[in-house]
Amino acid sequence: MAAGQGPAAVMAGIDASLAMRRLDQLVATGGMSHRWGHRRGNSIVCGGHAYWQGSITVHGEKTAVTLHLKKIGKWLLHLAEVVLAIWVILVLLQRQGFLLPGPALETASPTSRSALAADFRLPDLEGNWQSLSHFRGQVVLLNFWATWCPPCRAEMPSMEALYQSYRDQGFAILAVSSDVQGAAVVQPFLEQYRLSFPVLLDSRGQVTGTYGVRSLPTTYLLDRQGRVVSREIGARNWANAGAQSLIASLLEEPEQASHQSRAERSPILMEKQADATREQIP
C-alpha cells in the first residue's frame, strides 16, 4: 500500500486496473470489435477522441461509470434552459411594447389607391355618435382592438406618442373597441395607459365585421380622401422613425375633392358600408 493511500483507494485502483485488463482481453479475443475503439489510459478511444471514461459494462461486468456523454447531456440541458429563458424574456418585452416591428413603409401611390374605407357611425365614451366621414380631410389611423388583447395593449403607448406628434397637423386616430362590456372596461383602460385619442365602442362587432377583422389588433391607415393606404395585422411600433416618416409623407399630400369616381371605389367596401350604415343609424 502506498504511503498516504487508504484501503478504499487501493481497491479502487485495483478494480480500474482489472477492468482495463479485461477490456484488453475482450478486444484481443474478439469480444469487442477493434473498429469500435481501443483503450488509452482509463479511456476508450475512437478516432483519436476519448468518448468513454471510467466505468462501463462489458458482457455484464460492471466497472466504475462516468461518461463524457453525461457531461454533454447536462450541457445540452443547460443550453435548452437558457434558450427558453431568453424566449420568455423576449415575449414579455413584446407584451410591454418593446421590440415591436414598425409598420410597412412601402405603400401604394396616391393615384393607385382604389379602396375607399367604408363609412360607419359609432358612439364614443360620452355617448356621442361619430362617423368616419367626419374625419375626411385628415390622415386617419383606424385601429381595431380590445382591452383583453395583450398585443393591443403593447402598441397603445406608441400610438399615443404618434398621435401627440401629429395631431395638430391633420392626423387623427380612431380606436374601435370590440369589448362587449363597452365603456365600463374601456374607460379605466384609457386612464391607466393615459391615452387621449378618440375611442369608439363597437360592442356588437358590426363595424369590426364590416372591415373583415379576424385578428386583433388590425389597423388601417387612410389618406386624406379616406382611401386605404395600408393594413397592418398585429402589434406595431407606431412611434419609430419609419412610422413617423410615413405619416409625415401622407400629411404632405395635397388635399383633393372628397368625392371619388365609381372606378376608385371598392365595390366590396361600399356594399358593406351601406349595410352597416342602415343597421347603425339610431
PyMOL commands that set and color helices and strands:
alter all, ss='L'
color gray80, all
select helices_A, chain A and resi 7-29+68-95+110-112+132-135+150-169+183-193+206-210+241-252+262-264+267-280
alter helices_A, ss='H'
color red, helices_A
select strands_A, chain A and resi 38-40+43-46+49-53+57-58+61-62+66-67+121-123+129-131+139-145+171-177+199-201+218-222+228-233
alter strands_A, ss='S'
color yellow, strands_A
deselect
rebuild
show_as cartoon
